[in-house]
């Protein structure tokens, strides 16, 4: 049982370090003014929609690079 507790603790610690490293890397990149293709809001909350009706949400994309971006395919989730 002790072995399991240590393994669980080690797993949580490793995941915490990995997540914090990823967050730090994104923060560093944003602070340096890195160029790229990004979505203004990755998640948009909308009210519940009745079955058989449509809902509309607008995503704003930004392209800070010199390259052309083509959206080939989009599908609802």
C-alpha positions, 0 to 999 in steps of 0.5 A: 500500500505504501508503494502505491501511495508513493507512486501516486504522489510521484505521478501527481508531482510529475504531472504538476511539473509538466503542466506548470512548464507548459503554462510557463512556456506559453507565457514566455512566448506571449511576452516576447510578442511571438507571431503565429496563428491564434484564436481570440477566444478558444471557448465560447459559452452559448445558451442551450439550444433546442434540438432541430434549431441552429445556434451561431457563434463567432470565432475570431482568428488572427494571423500574425505571420507572413504566411497565408492561412486557408481553412480547409474544413470546419465542423460543429462539435 
